């Protein structure tokens, strides 16, 4: 009798344990058997006041983005410039979107293999005031079929190295000028009513909208040519910079005026020679571009608008 009772008890215990194992397996399968963190960085972009970057290509030289009066600037050494105002959000979003897919190392001896050391990787720090919000080392990336790219990252205070999807390093491993404001012109052409081109000698002219028709020095302009030109310069960026303002007087100038309380846009050019044409814009103060191609696009002749 006791033997039968023991068998029944053992059977019941076995059944309970079996159910527990099945439930655990189901739970693990739903979680994808994940035994590591789901997110590496969780930061509110509005909280971030500065970003420090130590790009690998600069051998650890620091680039700092910082917010001043709600305006982002970028500095390196003794150089400070206006930053691309969208770049900070892009950097923070890239970190927040990193999702670990695997743990590839748990020992610091393997950090060099994945280039997640200070000397081999790109380091990124996010701050709120003096408070450090995130500190990440971004290492190398690898390709695997089909078209799968994996980047390797490590939190600075952790030993684990994680594999994340994508080429994260390319977002951060860049030089100073990559983070600068490239704006030359950013405006709405529907507001524009008058463009004054001031050139050497007697080649200056005025393109003006009169009674919904564009005129060149009082002569009817080809509307299609005008629209094409206006659209080509309404959202104009340039990434080739000059170190400083030229010492010569301006040789070219474009002034754009318009309706709806639009602030006039002024583009000033300094032609030094065929290979060096410096341009500045009042929409991007204290920034100088060196681009003959840009000058050619902006400073056109009156014949462009006349059939």
ChimeraX attribute file (.defattr): number of C-alpha atoms within 10 A of each C-alpha:
attribute: neighborCount
match mode: 1-to-1
recipient: residues
	/A:1	5
	/A:2	7
	/A:3	8
	/A:4	9
	/A:5	10
	/A:6	11
	/A:7	11
	/A:8	12
	/A:9	12
	/A:10	12
	/A:11	12
	/A:12	12
	/A:13	12
	/A:14	12
	/A:15	12
	/A:16	11
	/A:17	12
	/A:18	12
	/A:19	12
	/A:20	12
	/A:21	12
	/A:22	11
	/A:23	12
	/A:24	12
	/A:25	13
	/A:26	13
	/A:27	12
	/A:28	13
	/A:29	11
	/A:30	10
	/A:31	10
	/A:32	9
	/A:33	11
	/A:34	13
	/A:35	10
	/A:36	12
	/A:37	12
	/A:38	11
	/A:39	12
	/A:40	20
	/A:41	19
	/A:42	14
	/A:43	16
	/A:44	11
	/A:45	16
	/A:46	9
	/A:47	12
	/A:48	20
	/A:49	19
	/A:50	21
	/A:51	22
	/A:52	18
	/A:53	24
	/A:54	24
	/A:55	26
	/A:56	22
	/A:57	13
	/A:58	15
	/A:59	13
	/A:60	16
	/A:61	14
	/A:62	18
	/A:63	23
	/A:64	20
	/A:65	26
	/A:66	21
	/A:67	17
	/A:68	10
	/A:69	6
	/A:70	9
	/A:71	11
	/A:72	21
	/A:73	21
	/A:74	23
	/A:75	20
	/A:76	15
	/A:77	9
	/A:78	5
	/A:79	9
	/A:80	15
	/A:81	20
	/A:82	19
	/A:83	24
	/A:84	19
	/A:85	17
	/A:86	11
	/A:87	17
	/A:88	22
	/A:89	12
	/A:90	13
	/A:91	17
	/A:92	21
	/A:93	16
	/A:94	15
	/A:95	20
	/A:96	16
	/A:97	15
	/A:98	21
	/A:99	17
	/A:100	21
	/A:101	15
	/A:102	17
	/A:103	17
	/A:104	15
	/A:105	18
	/A:106	13
	/A:107	11
	/A:108	14
	/A:109	9
	/A:110	16
	/A:111	23
	/A:112	15
	/A:113	14
	/A:114	23
	/A:115	22
	/A:116	25
	/A:117	20
	/A:118	19
	/A:119	14
	/A:120	21
	/A:121	28
	/A:122	28
	/A:123	28
	/A:124	25
	/A:125	17
	/A:126	25
	/A:127	18
	/A:128	15
	/A:129	13
	/A:130	9
	/A:131	10
	/A:132	13
	/A:133	17
	/A:134	20
	/A:135	17
	/A:136	22
	/A:137	23
	/A:138	31
	/A:139	28
	/A:140	20
	/A:141	20
	/A:142	14
	/A:143	12
	/A:144	8
	/A:145	6
	/A:146	6
	/A:147	6
	/A:148	11
	/A:149	16
	/A:150	20
	/A:151	21
	/A:152	30
	/A:153	32
	/A:154	26
	/A:155	19
	/A:156	18
	/A:157	10
	/A:158	11
	/A:159	15
	/A:160	18
	/A:161	26
	/A:162	26
	/A:163	23
	/A:164	21
	/A:165	19
	/A:166	17
	/A:167	18
	/A:168	23
	/A:169	22
	/A:170	13
	/A:171	13
	/A:172	19
	/A:173	20
	/A:174	18
	/A:175	18
	/A:176	19
	/A:177	16
	/A:178	15
	/A:179	24
	/A:180	23
	/A:181	23
	/A:182	22
	/A:183	19
	/A:184	26
	/A:185	19
	/A:186	14
	/A:187	17
	/A:188	13
	/A:189	15
	/A:190	11
	/A:191	14
	/A:192	19
	/A:193	17
	/A:194	19
	/A:195	21
	/A:196	18
	/A:197	21
	/A:198	19
	/A:199	18
	/A:200	10
	/A:201	7
	/A:202	7
	/A:203	10
	/A:204	16
	/A:205	16
	/A:206	17
	/A:207	22
	/A:208	24
	/A:209	18
	/A:210	12
	/A:211	7
	/A:212	8
	/A:213	12
	/A:214	21
	/A:215	21
	/A:216	19
	/A:217	14
	/A:218	13
	/A:219	12
	/A:220	17
	/A:221	22
	/A:222	16
	/A:223	15
	/A:224	9
	/A:225	13
	/A:226	17
	/A:227	13
	/A:228	11
	/A:229	16
	/A:230	16
	/A:231	14
	/A:232	12
	/A:233	17
	/A:234	15
	/A:235	14
	/A:236	16
	/A:237	15
	/A:238	17
	/A:239	17
	/A:240	13
	/A:241	16
	/A:242	17
	/A:243	10
	/A:244	12
	/A:245	14
	/A:246	16
	/A:247	7
	/A:248	9
	/A:249	10
	/A:250	17
	/A:251	16
	/A:252	19
	/A:253	21
	/A:254	21
	/A:255	15
	/A:256	21
	/A:257	18
	/A:258	19
	/A:259	12
	/A:260	8
	/A:261	8
	/A:262	13
	/A:263	13
	/A:264	16
	/A:265	19
	/A:266	19
	/A:267	21
	/A:268	21
	/A:269	26
	/A:270	21
	/A:271	20
	/A:272	15
	/A:273	9
	/A:274	7
	/A:275	11
	/A:276	16
	/A:277	21
	/A:278	27
	/A:279	28
	/A:280	21
	/A:281	20
	/A:282	16
	/A:283	17
	/A:284	16
	/A:285	13
	/A:286	12
	/A:287	22
	/A:288	24
	/A:289	25
	/A:290	24
	/A:291	19
	/A:292	19
	/A:293	12
	/A:294	19
	/A:295	21
	/A:296	11
	/A:297	12
	/A:298	21
	/A:299	17
	/A:300	14
	/A:301	14
	/A:302	16
	/A:303	9
	/A:304	12
	/A:305	22
	/A:306	15
	/A:307	9
